[in-house]
Amino acid sequence: MELKPVAQKFILHWGEMGTRWGVNRTVSQIHALLYIAGRPMHAEEIAETLGVARSNVSTSLKELQGWKLVKIAHLMGERRDHFETSLDVWELFRTVVRERKEREFDPTITTLRECLASPDLSQEEQAAQERIAQTLALMEILTTWADEMLRLEPATLMKLLKMGASVQKFVRGDGKASSTQPDGGDDEQPLLPLL
């Protein structure tokens, strides 16, 4: 597959962003390639298109499968495994959030709870105990919020995201809150009916 300039730019940028998120560049580029190509590809084609070693592609595909971002696709008349990703950006978003929560947030919450339940907690300064409790409270609120957001339909989630600035103004007391409509117009209805 020959990449056109915009596809190349997208894939290269996704690789750079991946490294900033703690993901290997090649892993991110392979995911971007499968997403932008919009069709299943076999490992050799991926390696050739991106100009990376076949062994690197194999390792990266296993990692993407572990993240549940890529799955094997079988094509008629083909003995080789092909790989595909979801083309639904919201499904990808949900998968990443779910996996990050499971790998990062859940173990942190478990450790913080263990710290607070430890008989040794009383040996810590009161301020340290309070900071641990505050961190746990924050992590639990963020986890609850993430779980609720993941249950929403994409259209509802989009409305909620678009309302962000209005909600901030409302919470800060900067004036009347208005909900942003998908067509770009504002109305003066209360925020709650949109939730």
Secondary structure, 3 states (H helix, E strand, C coil): CCCCHHHHHHHHHHHHHHHHCCCCHHHHHHHHHHHHHCCCEEHHHHHHHHCCCHHHHHHHHHHHHHCCCCEEECCCCCCCCEEECCCCHHHHHHHHHHHHHHHHHHHHHHHHHHHHHCHHHHHCCHHHHHHHHHHHHHHHHHHHHHHHHHHCCHHHHHHHHHCHHHHHHHHHCCCCCCEECCCCCEECCCCHHHC
